[in-house]
């Protein structure tokens, strides 16, 4: 057997190194890959919690051609040589994914019109593909008051889906994690220990890894809808991090600084709080140019100048963008 393992996903094959998970193989293969709400490739031990990446293994391996008895989480199931996986082509997988999304939305408020994460929310995108217009849940939703958990971060626990990404980010990027998941079952919640504040050089990264609007940037709240902002790649010399960021501009003013994300919406290199929160003057940065944005993203809607159809239309477009 060669060193590489052959796996077939939805009829297309790829060879990957041992230890590769089904989700990682699917991402390398391209096209429609399983969604992920808790898995984060740059954070160790993430995955296996949200279950939205469930897939059907129709053939476990070349040596064991029998199917696995139930759907498996693709983010934590490793590829075997000769494995055959069904993702988008299996209706059982789609039905299960629809069911998981329905569970995630049981307590999550549908407040996208007033949520700062709208336009960048993984759950919003997932709901668009797999959600329903109505809910069958008749009980009351969990509700929490918004609390500040540090000088820069606000927690809106009502929106949290308990993916644990922020916990792993704080554990692996900072010297001392002071927040985590308290209690168990349906009373679980993200919180700090006895109202501690999250205050360290890399605390802002928990905002970037949050897939919903549970952790938001206090310096950016309600300043601008993301699709009215203009993202630019920029960098600066920084002794704490790589200094490579995305500047979000409103006119000529920097209203937000974030880390750069890859095609899967995951941070490429984490940045420090000094770059994120303190450097808001354009002269602090070397601007590289407009950030490349997926044309299907709502963010792309205001990135480029609109064609001039008539002077009146141009005035309206300029007014909206500002």
PyMOL commands that set and color helices and strands:
alter all, ss='L'
color gray80, all
select helices_A, chain A and resi 22-29+91-104+112-114+122-130+157-159+165-173+185-187+193-195+205-209+226-228+273-278+282-284+298-302+311-321
alter helices_A, ss='H'
color red, helices_A
select strands_A, chain A and resi 4-9+12-17+54-59+72-73+83-86+147-148+153-155+179-182+189-192+215-217+230-235+244-250+253-259+286-290
alter strands_A, ss='S'
color yellow, strands_A
deselect
rebuild
show_as cartoon
